[in-house]
Amino acid sequence: MTTVVEIERLVASGHLDDAREELERLLAGEPDNSQAWFLLGGIYRRHELWGDAINAYNRAKLIDPEGPAAAAIESIYDILHFVNVDLMNP
């Protein structure tokens, strides 16, 4: 089985689809792996799949409330709620 460290290398080298597939396999056997859920959220975030990213980060946060997932969720909410008022007032 692929480890989280190996999957992080895939992500770092830009092989996001391969990393996602490996994470899904890993999580099938280790559903309480908060690092894997966090990495999966990051992959979804890079693909701008905001709902999937938030769901993955929420799973990570449930498992590890002190981990980085809460900040990642807030960051996504900031992105989704961004409004450029200059574009609204021509």
PyMOL Python script that loads the backbone (N, CA, C, O; Angstrom):
from pymol import cmd

cmd.read_pdbstr("""\
ATOM      1  N   MET A   1       0.846  -1.188   0.000  1.00  0.00           N
ATOM      2  CA  MET A   1       0.000   0.000   0.000  1.00  0.00           C
ATOM      3  C   MET A   1       0.889   1.248   0.000  1.00  0.00           C
ATOM      4  O   MET A   1       1.945   1.274   0.633  1.00  0.00           O
ATOM      5  N   THR A   2       0.458   2.244  -0.696  1.00  0.00           N
ATOM      6  CA  THR A   2       1.172   3.512  -0.771  1.00  0.00           C
ATOM      7  C   THR A   2       0.998   4.276   0.541  1.00  0.00           C
ATOM      8  O   THR A   2      -0.081   4.269   1.134  1.00  0.00           O
ATOM      9  N   THR A   3       2.064   4.931   0.983  1.00  0.00           N
ATOM     10  CA  THR A   3       2.014   5.708   2.223  1.00  0.00           C
ATOM     11  C   THR A   3       1.681   7.167   1.922  1.00  0.00           C
ATOM     12  O   THR A   3       1.748   7.613   0.776  1.00  0.00           O
ATOM     13  N   VAL A   4       1.325   7.893   2.966  1.00  0.00           N
ATOM     14  CA  VAL A   4       1.022   9.318   2.828  1.00  0.00           C
ATOM     15  C   VAL A   4       2.246  10.066   2.297  1.00  0.00           C
ATOM     16  O   VAL A   4       2.105  10.975   1.479  1.00  0.00           O
ATOM     17  N   VAL A   5       3.432   9.698   2.750  1.00  0.00           N
ATOM     18  CA  VAL A   5       4.659  10.364   2.293  1.00  0.00           C
ATOM     19  C   VAL A   5       4.844  10.162   0.793  1.00  0.00           C
ATOM     20  O   VAL A   5       5.204  11.101   0.083  1.00  0.00           O
ATOM     21  N   GLU A   6       4.602   8.960   0.311  1.00  0.00           N
ATOM     22  CA  GLU A   6       4.718   8.695  -1.125  1.00  0.00           C
ATOM     23  C   GLU A   6       3.679   9.483  -1.915  1.00  0.00           C
ATOM     24  O   GLU A   6       3.958   9.980  -3.007  1.00  0.00           O
ATOM     25  N   ILE A   7       2.491   9.590  -1.357  1.00  0.00           N
ATOM     26  CA  ILE A   7       1.437  10.356  -2.027  1.00  0.00           C
ATOM     27  C   ILE A   7       1.785  11.842  -2.034  1.00  0.00           C
ATOM     28  O   ILE A   7       1.521  12.535  -3.017  1.00  0.00           O
ATOM     29  N   GLU A   8       2.372  12.334  -0.953  1.00  0.00           N
ATOM     30  CA  GLU A   8       2.812  13.733  -0.925  1.00  0.00           C
ATOM     31  C   GLU A   8       3.821  14.007  -2.038  1.00  0.00           C
ATOM     32  O   GLU A   8       3.821  15.090  -2.624  1.00  0.00           O
ATOM     33  N   ARG A   9       4.671  13.041  -2.330  1.00  0.00           N
ATOM     34  CA  ARG A   9       5.638  13.200  -3.424  1.00  0.00           C
ATOM     35  C   ARG A   9       4.921  13.292  -4.768  1.00  0.00           C
ATOM     36  O   ARG A   9       5.309  14.079  -5.631  1.00  0.00           O
ATOM     37  N   LEU A  10       3.872  12.483  -4.942  1.00  0.00           N
ATOM     38  CA  LEU A  10       3.086  12.565  -6.180  1.00  0.00           C
ATOM     39  C   LEU A  10       2.474  13.954  -6.326  1.00  0.00           C
ATOM     40  O   LEU A  10       2.508  14.547  -7.405  1.00  0.00           O
ATOM     41  N   VAL A  11       1.919  14.463  -5.240  1.00  0.00           N
ATOM     42  CA  VAL A  11       1.309  15.799  -5.267  1.00  0.00           C
ATOM     43  C   VAL A  11       2.365  16.848  -5.604  1.00  0.00           C
ATOM     44  O   VAL A  11       2.138  17.713  -6.449  1.00  0.00           O
ATOM     45  N   ALA A  12       3.512  16.769  -4.947  1.00  0.00           N
ATOM     46  CA  ALA A  12       4.576  17.753  -5.169  1.00  0.00           C
ATOM     47  C   ALA A  12       5.089  17.731  -6.604  1.00  0.00           C
ATOM     48  O   ALA A  12       5.525  18.757  -7.126  1.00  0.00           O
ATOM     49  N   SER A  13       5.038  16.567  -7.240  1.00  0.00           N
ATOM     50  CA  SER A  13       5.512  16.468  -8.623  1.00  0.00           C
ATOM     51  C   SER A  13       4.403  16.728  -9.639  1.00  0.00           C
ATOM     52  O   SER A  13       4.616  16.598 -10.844  1.00  0.00           O
ATOM     53  N   GLY A  14       3.210  17.098  -9.147  1.00  0.00           N
ATOM     54  CA  GLY A  14       2.122  17.480 -10.040  1.00  0.00           C
ATOM     55  C   GLY A  14       1.266  16.340 -10.548  1.00  0.00           C
ATOM     56  O   GLY A  14       0.430  16.547 -11.427  1.00  0.00           O
ATOM     57  N   HIS A  15       1.452  15.144 -10.021  1.00  0.00           N
ATOM     58  CA  HIS A  15       0.659  13.984 -10.445  1.00  0.00           C
ATOM     59  C   HIS A  15      -0.597  13.881  -9.569  1.00  0.00           C
ATOM     60  O   HIS A  15      -0.755  12.944  -8.787  1.00  0.00           O
ATOM     61  N   LEU A  16      -1.475  14.861  -9.724  1.00  0.00           N
ATOM     62  CA  LEU A  16      -2.630  14.974  -8.833  1.00  0.00           C
ATOM     63  C   LEU A  16      -3.638  13.850  -9.022  1.00  0.00           C
ATOM     64  O   LEU A  16      -4.199  13.357  -8.043  1.00  0.00           O
ATOM     65  N   ASP A  17      -3.878  13.439 -10.254  1.00  0.00           N
ATOM     66  CA  ASP A  17      -4.849  12.366 -10.477  1.00  0.00           C
ATOM     67  C   ASP A  17      -4.352  11.056  -9.888  1.00  0.00           C
ATOM     68  O   ASP A  17      -5.122  10.313  -9.279  1.00  0.00           O
ATOM     69  N   ASP A  18      -3.064  10.769 -10.069  1.00  0.00           N
ATOM     70  CA  ASP A  18      -2.488   9.559  -9.472  1.00  0.00           C
ATOM     71  C   ASP A  18      -2.548   9.635  -7.950  1.00  0.00           C
ATOM     72  O   ASP A  18      -2.864   8.648  -7.286  1.00  0.00           O
ATOM     73  N   ALA A  19      -2.245  10.806  -7.403  1.00  0.00           N
ATOM     74  CA  ALA A  19      -2.286  10.990  -5.954  1.00  0.00           C
ATOM     75  C   ALA A  19      -3.703  10.793  -5.426  1.00  0.00           C
ATOM     76  O   ALA A  19      -3.897  10.158  -4.390  1.00  0.00           O
ATOM     77  N   ARG A  20      -4.691  11.334  -6.134  1.00  0.00           N
ATOM     78  CA  ARG A  20      -6.088  11.169  -5.705  1.00  0.00           C
ATOM     79  C   ARG A  20      -6.475   9.701  -5.678  1.00  0.00           C
ATOM     80  O   ARG A  20      -7.101   9.238  -4.724  1.00  0.00           O
ATOM     81  N   GLU A  21      -6.106   8.966  -6.724  1.00  0.00           N
ATOM     82  CA  GLU A  21      -6.427   7.538  -6.777  1.00  0.00           C
ATOM     83  C   GLU A  21      -5.772   6.784  -5.622  1.00  0.00           C
ATOM     84  O   GLU A  21      -6.400   5.929  -4.998  1.00  0.00           O
ATOM     85  N   GLU A  22      -4.515   7.101  -5.340  1.00  0.00           N
ATOM     86  CA  GLU A  22      -3.811   6.440  -4.238  1.00  0.00           C
ATOM     87  C   GLU A  22      -4.436   6.805  -2.888  1.00  0.00           C
ATOM     88  O   GLU A  22      -4.538   5.958  -2.000  1.00  0.00           O
ATOM     89  N   LEU A  23      -4.849   8.054  -2.739  1.00  0.00           N
ATOM     90  CA  LEU A  23      -5.506   8.461  -1.497  1.00  0.00           C
ATOM     91  C   LEU A  23      -6.824   7.731  -1.306  1.00  0.00           C
ATOM     92  O   LEU A  23      -7.144   7.305  -0.196  1.00  0.00           O
ATOM     93  N   GLU A  24      -7.586   7.585  -2.374  1.00  0.00           N
ATOM     94  CA  GLU A  24      -8.858   6.867  -2.265  1.00  0.00           C
ATOM     95  C   GLU A  24      -8.627   5.420  -1.845  1.00  0.00           C
ATOM     96  O   GLU A  24      -9.386   4.877  -1.043  1.00  0.00           O
ATOM     97  N   ARG A  25      -7.571   4.789  -2.389  1.00  0.00           N
ATOM     98  CA  ARG A  25      -7.238   3.417  -1.986  1.00  0.00           C
ATOM     99  C   ARG A  25      -6.804   3.373  -0.521  1.00  0.00           C
ATOM    100  O   ARG A  25      -7.223   2.500   0.239  1.00  0.00           O
ATOM    101  N   LEU A  26      -5.962   4.324  -0.146  1.00  0.00           N
ATOM    102  CA  LEU A  26      -5.479   4.373   1.231  1.00  0.00           C
ATOM    103  C   LEU A  26      -6.634   4.571   2.209  1.00  0.00           C
ATOM    104  O   LEU A  26      -6.708   3.900   3.238  1.00  0.00           O
ATOM    105  N   LEU A  27      -7.528   5.490   1.882  1.00  0.00           N
ATOM    106  CA  LEU A  27      -8.648   5.794   2.774  1.00  0.00           C
ATOM    107  C   LEU A  27      -9.660   4.658   2.855  1.00  0.00           C
ATOM    108  O   LEU A  27     -10.378   4.541   3.848  1.00  0.00           O
ATOM    109  N   ALA A  28      -9.726   3.823   1.828  1.00  0.00           N
ATOM    110  CA  ALA A  28     -10.609   2.654   1.890  1.00  0.00           C
ATOM    111  C   ALA A  28     -10.166   1.718   3.016  1.00  0.00           C
ATOM    112  O   ALA A  28     -10.993   1.067   3.654  1.00  0.00           O
ATOM    113  N   GLY A  29      -8.860   1.658   3.252  1.00  0.00           N
ATOM    114  CA  GLY A  29      -8.337   0.810   4.317  1.00  0.00           C
ATOM    115  C   GLY A  29      -8.084   1.530   5.622  1.00  0.00           C
ATOM    116  O   GLY A  29      -8.042   0.908   6.684  1.00  0.00           O
ATOM    117  N   GLU A  30      -7.915   2.852   5.548  1.00  0.00           N
ATOM    118  CA  GLU A  30      -7.625   3.669   6.731  1.00  0.00           C
ATOM    119  C   GLU A  30      -8.536   4.897   6.758  1.00  0.00           C
ATOM    120  O   GLU A  30      -8.062   6.016   6.563  1.00  0.00           O
ATOM    121  N   PRO A  31      -9.830   4.708   6.996  1.00  0.00           N
ATOM    122  CA  PRO A  31     -10.760   5.843   6.917  1.00  0.00           C
ATOM    123  C   PRO A  31     -10.546   6.909   7.991  1.00  0.00           C
ATOM    124  O   PRO A  31     -11.114   7.996   7.891  1.00  0.00           O
ATOM    125  N   ASP A  32      -9.746   6.627   9.009  1.00  0.00           N
ATOM    126  CA  ASP A  32      -9.490   7.610  10.064  1.00  0.00           C
ATOM    127  C   ASP A  32      -8.125   8.278   9.926  1.00  0.00           C
ATOM    128  O   ASP A  32      -7.582   8.787  10.906  1.00  0.00           O
ATOM    129  N   ASN A  33      -7.575   8.277   8.727  1.00  0.00           N
ATOM    130  CA  ASN A  33      -6.271   8.885   8.478  1.00  0.00           C
ATOM    131  C   ASN A  33      -6.482  10.361   8.134  1.00  0.00           C
ATOM    132  O   ASN A  33      -6.806  10.702   6.996  1.00  0.00           O
ATOM    133  N   SER A  34      -6.298  11.220   9.117  1.00  0.00           N
ATOM    134  CA  SER A  34      -6.577  12.651   8.910  1.00  0.00           C
ATOM    135  C   SER A  34      -5.632  13.277   7.893  1.00  0.00           C
ATOM    136  O   SER A  34      -6.038  14.172   7.151  1.00  0.00           O
ATOM    137  N   GLN A  35      -4.381  12.826   7.843  1.00  0.00           N
ATOM    138  CA  GLN A  35      -3.434  13.369   6.858  1.00  0.00           C
ATOM    139  C   GLN A  35      -3.903  13.067   5.440  1.00  0.00           C
ATOM    140  O   GLN A  35      -3.811  13.916   4.554  1.00  0.00           O
ATOM    141  N   ALA A  36      -4.401  11.861   5.233  1.00  0.00           N
ATOM    142  CA  ALA A  36      -4.868  11.478   3.901  1.00  0.00           C
ATOM    143  C   ALA A  36      -6.082  12.310   3.500  1.00  0.00           C
ATOM    144  O   ALA A  36      -6.176  12.757   2.357  1.00  0.00           O
ATOM    145  N   TRP A  37      -7.010  12.521   4.430  1.00  0.00           N
ATOM    146  CA  TRP A  37      -8.178  13.354   4.124  1.00  0.00           C
ATOM    147  C   TRP A  37      -7.751  14.784   3.811  1.00  0.00           C
ATOM    148  O   TRP A  37      -8.295  15.417   2.906  1.00  0.00           O
ATOM    149  N   PHE A  38      -6.764  15.295   4.572  1.00  0.00           N
ATOM    150  CA  PHE A  38      -6.278  16.647   4.334  1.00  0.00           C
ATOM    151  C   PHE A  38      -5.638  16.758   2.949  1.00  0.00           C
ATOM    152  O   PHE A  38      -5.887  17.726   2.230  1.00  0.00           O
ATOM    153  N   LEU A  39      -4.822  15.784   2.574  1.00  0.00           N
ATOM    154  CA  LEU A  39      -4.209  15.790   1.245  1.00  0.00           C
ATOM    155  C   LEU A  39      -5.261  15.715   0.149  1.00  0.00           C
ATOM    156  O   LEU A  39      -5.163  16.406  -0.865  1.00  0.00           O
ATOM    157  N   LEU A  40      -6.270  14.870   0.356  1.00  0.00           N
ATOM    158  CA  LEU A  40      -7.339  14.754  -0.632  1.00  0.00           C
ATOM    159  C   LEU A  40      -8.065  16.091  -0.781  1.00  0.00           C
ATOM    160  O   LEU A  40      -8.394  16.501  -1.894  1.00  0.00           O
ATOM    161  N   GLY A  41      -8.311  16.761   0.329  1.00  0.00           N
ATOM    162  CA  GLY A  41      -8.919  18.089   0.267  1.00  0.00           C
ATOM    163  C   GLY A  41      -8.077  19.064  -0.530  1.00  0.00           C
ATOM    164  O   GLY A  41      -8.609  19.881  -1.281  1.00  0.00           O
ATOM    165  N   GLY A  42      -6.772  18.982  -0.371  1.00  0.00           N
ATOM    166  CA  GLY A  42      -5.874  19.852  -1.124  1.00  0.00           C
ATOM    167  C   GLY A  42      -5.918  19.596  -2.620  1.00  0.00           C
ATOM    168  O   GLY A  42      -5.844  20.528  -3.421  1.00  0.00           O
ATOM    169  N   ILE A  43      -6.040  18.332  -2.989  1.00  0.00           N
ATOM    170  CA  ILE A  43      -6.145  17.993  -4.414  1.00  0.00           C
ATOM    171  C   ILE A  43      -7.450  18.531  -4.978  1.00  0.00           C
ATOM    172  O   ILE A  43      -7.468  19.129  -6.053  1.00  0.00           O
ATOM    173  N   TYR A  44      -8.538  18.320  -4.254  1.00  0.00           N
ATOM    174  CA  TYR A  44      -9.822  18.857  -4.711  1.00  0.00           C
ATOM    175  C   TYR A  44      -9.759  20.382  -4.810  1.00  0.00           C
ATOM    176  O   TYR A  44     -10.317  20.975  -5.733  1.00  0.00           O
ATOM    177  N   ARG A  45      -9.086  20.996  -3.868  1.00  0.00           N
ATOM    178  CA  ARG A  45      -8.963  22.457  -3.870  1.00  0.00           C
ATOM    179  C   ARG A  45      -8.217  22.936  -5.116  1.00  0.00           C
ATOM    180  O   ARG A  45      -8.615  23.918  -5.743  1.00  0.00           O
ATOM    181  N   ARG A  46      -7.154  22.252  -5.467  1.00  0.00           N
ATOM    182  CA  ARG A  46      -6.396  22.636  -6.666  1.00  0.00           C
ATOM    183  C   ARG A  46      -7.232  22.510  -7.931  1.00  0.00           C
ATOM    184  O   ARG A  46      -7.024  23.242  -8.898  1.00  0.00           O
ATOM    185  N   HIS A  47      -8.174  21.584  -7.917  1.00  0.00           N
ATOM    186  CA  HIS A  47      -9.071  21.412  -9.065  1.00  0.00           C
ATOM    187  C   HIS A  47     -10.317  22.299  -8.951  1.00  0.00           C
ATOM    188  O   HIS A  47     -11.218  22.223  -9.786  1.00  0.00           O
ATOM    189  N   GLU A  48     -10.357  23.132  -7.921  1.00  0.00           N
ATOM    190  CA  GLU A  48     -11.485  24.027  -7.646  1.00  0.00           C
ATOM    191  C   GLU A  48     -12.798  23.269  -7.456  1.00  0.00           C
ATOM    192  O   GLU A  48     -13.866  23.759  -7.823  1.00  0.00           O
ATOM    193  N   LEU A  49     -12.709  22.088  -6.890  1.00  0.00           N
ATOM    194  CA  LEU A  49     -13.884  21.309  -6.508  1.00  0.00           C
ATOM    195  C   LEU A  49     -14.155  21.636  -5.037  1.00  0.00           C
ATOM    196  O   LEU A  49     -13.866  20.850  -4.135  1.00  0.00           O
ATOM    197  N   TRP A  50     -14.717  22.818  -4.835  1.00  0.00           N
ATOM    198  CA  TRP A  50     -14.814  23.393  -3.497  1.00  0.00           C
ATOM    199  C   TRP A  50     -15.614  22.534  -2.529  1.00  0.00           C
ATOM    200  O   TRP A  50     -15.186  22.335  -1.392  1.00  0.00           O
ATOM    201  N   GLY A  51     -16.749  22.028  -2.946  1.00  0.00           N
ATOM    202  CA  GLY A  51     -17.569  21.202  -2.059  1.00  0.00           C
ATOM    203  C   GLY A  51     -16.849  19.935  -1.640  1.00  0.00           C
ATOM    204  O   GLY A  51     -16.869  19.562  -0.467  1.00  0.00           O
ATOM    205  N   ASP A  52     -16.209  19.270  -2.600  1.00  0.00           N
ATOM    206  CA  ASP A  52     -15.453  18.060  -2.278  1.00  0.00           C
ATOM    207  C   ASP A  52     -14.288  18.384  -1.347  1.00  0.00           C
ATOM    208  O   ASP A  52     -13.990  17.622  -0.427  1.00  0.00           O
ATOM    209  N   ALA A  53     -13.634  19.515  -1.589  1.00  0.00           N
ATOM    210  CA  ALA A  53     -12.512  19.918  -0.733  1.00  0.00           C
ATOM    211  C   ALA A  53     -12.989  20.159   0.696  1.00  0.00           C
ATOM    212  O   ALA A  53     -12.366  19.692   1.649  1.00  0.00           O
ATOM    213  N   ILE A  54     -14.085  20.884   0.842  1.00  0.00           N
ATOM    214  CA  ILE A  54     -14.616  21.160   2.181  1.00  0.00           C
ATOM    215  C   ILE A  54     -15.008  19.862   2.874  1.00  0.00           C
ATOM    216  O   ILE A  54     -14.740  19.691   4.063  1.00  0.00           O
ATOM    217  N   ASN A  55     -15.640  18.947   2.144  1.00  0.00           N
ATOM    218  CA  ASN A  55     -16.024  17.667   2.741  1.00  0.00           C
ATOM    219  C   ASN A  55     -14.807  16.884   3.220  1.00  0.00           C
ATOM    220  O   ASN A  55     -14.818  16.333   4.321  1.00  0.00           O
ATOM    221  N   ALA A  56     -13.757  16.832   2.399  1.00  0.00           N
ATOM    222  CA  ALA A  56     -12.544  16.112   2.789  1.00  0.00           C
ATOM    223  C   ALA A  56     -11.883  16.786   3.993  1.00  0.00           C
ATOM    224  O   ALA A  56     -11.454  16.109   4.928  1.00  0.00           O
ATOM    225  N   TYR A  57     -11.802  18.108   3.968  1.00  0.00           N
ATOM    226  CA  TYR A  57     -11.218  18.825   5.101  1.00  0.00           C
ATOM    227  C   TYR A  57     -12.052  18.622   6.368  1.00  0.00           C
ATOM    228  O   TYR A  57     -11.495  18.500   7.459  1.00  0.00           O
ATOM    229  N   ASN A  58     -13.373  18.584   6.236  1.00  0.00           N
ATOM    230  CA  ASN A  58     -14.221  18.338   7.405  1.00  0.00           C
ATOM    231  C   ASN A  58     -13.971  16.958   7.995  1.00  0.00           C
ATOM    232  O   ASN A  58     -13.968  16.796   9.216  1.00  0.00           O
ATOM    233  N   ARG A  59     -13.761  15.957   7.136  1.00  0.00           N
ATOM    234  CA  ARG A  59     -13.425  14.615   7.638  1.00  0.00           C
ATOM    235  C   ARG A  59     -12.114  14.666   8.415  1.00  0.00           C
ATOM    236  O   ARG A  59     -12.000  14.080   9.492  1.00  0.00           O
ATOM    237  N   ALA A  60     -11.121  15.372   7.865  1.00  0.00           N
ATOM    238  CA  ALA A  60      -9.833  15.502   8.556  1.00  0.00           C
ATOM    239  C   ALA A  60     -10.010  16.217   9.891  1.00  0.00           C
ATOM    240  O   ALA A  60      -9.405  15.834  10.893  1.00  0.00           O
ATOM    241  N   LYS A  61     -10.834  17.245   9.901  1.00  0.00           N
ATOM    242  CA  LYS A  61     -11.067  18.037  11.118  1.00  0.00           C
ATOM    243  C   LYS A  61     -11.786  17.220  12.192  1.00  0.00           C
ATOM    244  O   LYS A  61     -11.500  17.373  13.380  1.00  0.00           O
ATOM    245  N   LEU A  62     -12.711  16.360  11.786  1.00  0.00           N
ATOM    246  CA  LEU A  62     -13.400  15.500  12.750  1.00  0.00           C
ATOM    247  C   LEU A  62     -12.425  14.539  13.419  1.00  0.00           C
ATOM    248  O   LEU A  62     -12.535  14.256  14.612  1.00  0.00           O
ATOM    249  N   ILE A  63     -11.476  14.044  12.642  1.00  0.00           N
ATOM    250  CA  ILE A  63     -10.499  13.088  13.159  1.00  0.00           C
ATOM    251  C   ILE A  63      -9.441  13.796  14.000  1.00  0.00           C
ATOM    252  O   ILE A  63      -9.039  13.295  15.050  1.00  0.00           O
ATOM    253  N   ASP A  64      -8.993  14.954  13.540  1.00  0.00           N
ATOM    254  CA  ASP A  64      -7.934  15.714  14.214  1.00  0.00           C
ATOM    255  C   ASP A  64      -8.354  17.176  14.332  1.00  0.00           C
ATOM    256  O   ASP A  64      -7.981  17.997  13.494  1.00  0.00           O
ATOM    257  N   PRO A  65      -9.128  17.507  15.365  1.00  0.00           N
ATOM    258  CA  PRO A  65      -9.636  18.874  15.507  1.00  0.00           C
ATOM    259  C   PRO A  65      -8.546  19.941  15.629  1.00  0.00           C
ATOM    260  O   PRO A  65      -8.802  21.112  15.350  1.00  0.00           O
ATOM    261  N   GLU A  66      -7.357  19.563  16.033  1.00  0.00           N
ATOM    262  CA  GLU A  66      -6.259  20.515  16.194  1.00  0.00           C
ATOM    263  C   GLU A  66      -5.400  20.628  14.938  1.00  0.00           C
ATOM    264  O   GLU A  66      -4.446  21.405  14.918  1.00  0.00           O
ATOM    265  N   GLY A  67      -5.715  19.875  13.897  1.00  0.00           N
ATOM    266  CA  GLY A  67      -4.915  19.865  12.676  1.00  0.00           C
ATOM    267  C   GLY A  67      -5.177  21.074  11.789  1.00  0.00           C
ATOM    268  O   GLY A  67      -5.923  21.979  12.164  1.00  0.00           O
ATOM    269  N   PRO A  68      -4.561  21.084  10.613  1.00  0.00           N
ATOM    270  CA  PRO A  68      -4.631  22.243   9.717  1.00  0.00           C
ATOM    271  C   PRO A  68      -5.923  22.350   8.902  1.00  0.00           C
ATOM    272  O   PRO A  68      -6.105  23.326   8.174  1.00  0.00           O
ATOM    273  N   ALA A  69      -6.805  21.385   9.008  1.00  0.00           N
ATOM    274  CA  ALA A  69      -8.001  21.381   8.162  1.00  0.00           C
ATOM    275  C   ALA A  69      -8.923  22.568   8.425  1.00  0.00           C
ATOM    276  O   ALA A  69      -9.517  23.105   7.489  1.00  0.00           O
ATOM    277  N   ALA A  70      -9.049  22.980   9.669  1.00  0.00           N
ATOM    278  CA  ALA A  70      -9.948  24.105   9.978  1.00  0.00           C
ATOM    279  C   ALA A  70      -9.515  25.368   9.246  1.00  0.00           C
ATOM    280  O   ALA A  70     -10.350  26.096   8.709  1.00  0.00           O
ATOM    281  N   ALA A  71      -8.216  25.627   9.224  1.00  0.00           N
ATOM    282  CA  ALA A  71      -7.710  26.809   8.519  1.00  0.00           C
ATOM    283  C   ALA A  71      -7.941  26.683   7.018  1.00  0.00           C
ATOM    284  O   ALA A  71      -8.233  27.673   6.347  1.00  0.00           O
ATOM    285  N   ALA A  72      -7.811  25.478   6.493  1.00  0.00           N
ATOM    286  CA  ALA A  72      -8.035  25.263   5.060  1.00  0.00           C
ATOM    287  C   ALA A  72      -9.496  25.514   4.693  1.00  0.00           C
ATOM    288  O   ALA A  72      -9.787  26.082   3.640  1.00  0.00           O
ATOM    289  N   ILE A  73     -10.403  25.093   5.554  1.00  0.00           N
ATOM    290  CA  ILE A  73     -11.830  25.322   5.313  1.00  0.00           C
ATOM    291  C   ILE A  73     -12.117  26.824   5.296  1.00  0.00           C
ATOM    292  O   ILE A  73     -12.813  27.316   4.407  1.00  0.00           O
ATOM    293  N   GLU A  74     -11.588  27.543   6.266  1.00  0.00           N
ATOM    294  CA  GLU A  74     -11.787  28.997   6.320  1.00  0.00           C
ATOM    295  C   GLU A  74     -11.224  29.672   5.078  1.00  0.00           C
ATOM    296  O   GLU A  74     -11.813  30.622   4.562  1.00  0.00           O
ATOM    297  N   SER A  75     -10.100  29.190   4.604  1.00  0.00           N
ATOM    298  CA  SER A  75      -9.493  29.752   3.397  1.00  0.00           C
ATOM    299  C   SER A  75     -10.407  29.576   2.189  1.00  0.00           C
ATOM    300  O   SER A  75     -10.547  30.487   1.373  1.00  0.00           O
ATOM    301  N   ILE A  76     -11.022  28.414   2.077  1.00  0.00           N
ATOM    302  CA  ILE A  76     -11.957  28.178   0.969  1.00  0.00           C
ATOM    303  C   ILE A  76     -13.156  29.110   1.091  1.00  0.00           C
ATOM    304  O   ILE A  76     -13.595  29.693   0.099  1.00  0.00           O
ATOM    305  N   TYR A  77     -13.686  29.252   2.301  1.00  0.00           N
ATOM    306  CA  TYR A  77     -14.818  30.167   2.483  1.00  0.00           C
ATOM    307  C   TYR A  77     -14.433  31.595   2.100  1.00  0.00           C
ATOM    308  O   TYR A  77     -15.242  32.318   1.519  1.00  0.00           O
ATOM    309  N   ASP A  78     -13.213  32.002   2.417  1.00  0.00           N
ATOM    310  CA  ASP A  78     -12.742  33.332   2.011  1.00  0.00           C
ATOM    311  C   ASP A  78     -12.726  33.464   0.493  1.00  0.00           C
ATOM    312  O   ASP A  78     -13.134  34.490  -0.050  1.00  0.00           O
ATOM    313  N   ILE A  79     -12.256  32.431  -0.186  1.00  0.00           N
ATOM    314  CA  ILE A  79     -12.218  32.440  -1.652  1.00  0.00           C
ATOM    315  C   ILE A  79     -13.633  32.529  -2.216  1.00  0.00           C
ATOM    316  O   ILE A  79     -13.897  33.319  -3.123  1.00  0.00           O
ATOM    317  N   LEU A  80     -14.533  31.724  -1.682  1.00  0.00           N
ATOM    318  CA  LEU A  80     -15.895  31.672  -2.215  1.00  0.00           C
ATOM    319  C   LEU A  80     -16.691  32.939  -1.930  1.00  0.00           C
ATOM    320  O   LEU A  80     -17.620  33.267  -2.668  1.00  0.00           O
ATOM    321  N   HIS A  81     -16.337  33.648  -0.876  1.00  0.00           N
ATOM    322  CA  HIS A  81     -17.076  34.855  -0.515  1.00  0.00           C
ATOM    323  C   HIS A  81     -16.410  36.141  -0.990  1.00  0.00           C
ATOM    324  O   HIS A  81     -16.870  37.237  -0.669  1.00  0.00           O
ATOM    325  N   PHE A  82     -15.330  36.008  -1.751  1.00  0.00           N
ATOM    326  CA  PHE A  82     -14.631  37.185  -2.256  1.00  0.00           C
ATOM    327  C   PHE A  82     -15.506  37.912  -3.271  1.00  0.00           C
ATOM    328  O   PHE A  82     -16.089  37.297  -4.164  1.00  0.00           O
ATOM    329  N   VAL A  83     -15.586  39.208  -3.120  1.00  0.00           N
ATOM    330  CA  VAL A  83     -16.334  40.051  -4.048  1.00  0.00           C
ATOM    331  C   VAL A  83     -15.437  41.222  -4.437  1.00  0.00           C
ATOM    332  O   VAL A  83     -14.911  41.927  -3.575  1.00  0.00           O
ATOM    333  N   ASN A  84     -15.270  41.418  -5.719  1.00  0.00           N
ATOM    334  CA  ASN A  84     -14.506  42.564  -6.208  1.00  0.00           C
ATOM    335  C   ASN A  84     -15.508  43.669  -6.534  1.00  0.00           C
ATOM    336  O   ASN A  84     -16.136  43.656  -7.592  1.00  0.00           O
ATOM    337  N   VAL A  85     -15.650  44.619  -5.621  1.00  0.00           N
ATOM    338  CA  VAL A  85     -16.650  45.675  -5.801  1.00  0.00           C
ATOM    339  C   VAL A  85     -16.329  46.564  -6.991  1.00  0.00           C
ATOM    340  O   VAL A  85     -17.236  47.184  -7.547  1.00  0.00           O
ATOM    341  N   ASP A  86     -15.066  46.646  -7.401  1.00  0.00           N
ATOM    342  CA  ASP A  86     -14.717  47.452  -8.572  1.00  0.00           C
ATOM    343  C   ASP A  86     -15.366  46.908  -9.840  1.00  0.00           C
ATOM    344  O   ASP A  86     -15.677  47.668 -10.757  1.00  0.00           O
ATOM    345  N   LEU A  87     -15.567  45.610  -9.894  1.00  0.00           N
ATOM    346  CA  LEU A  87     -16.221  45.018 -11.063  1.00  0.00           C
ATOM    347  C   LEU A  87     -17.728  45.247 -11.046  1.00  0.00           C
ATOM    348  O   LEU A  87     -18.388  45.165 -12.082  1.00  0.00           O
ATOM    349  N   MET A  88     -18.265  45.533  -9.871  1.00  0.00           N
ATOM    350  CA  MET A  88     -19.704  45.740  -9.749  1.00  0.00           C
ATOM    351  C   MET A  88     -20.098  47.187 -10.032  1.00  0.00           C
ATOM    352  O   MET A  88     -21.266  47.461 -10.308  1.00  0.00           O
ATOM    353  N   ASN A  89     -19.153  48.109  -9.968  1.00  0.00           N
ATOM    354  CA  ASN A  89     -19.438  49.529 -10.153  1.00  0.00           C
ATOM    355  C   ASN A  89     -18.618  50.071 -11.320  1.00  0.00           C
ATOM    356  O   ASN A  89     -17.541  50.628 -11.113  1.00  0.00           O
ATOM    357  N   PRO A  90     -19.112  49.914 -12.530  1.00  0.00           N
ATOM    358  CA  PRO A  90     -18.328  50.358 -13.698  1.00  0.00           C
ATOM    359  C   PRO A  90     -18.160  51.858 -13.770  1.00  0.00           C
ATOM    360  O   PRO A  90     -17.525  52.364 -14.695  1.00  0.00           O
TER     361      PRO A  90
END
""", "prot")
cmd.dss("prot")
cmd.show_as("cartoon", "prot")
cmd.util.cbc("prot")
cmd.orient("prot")
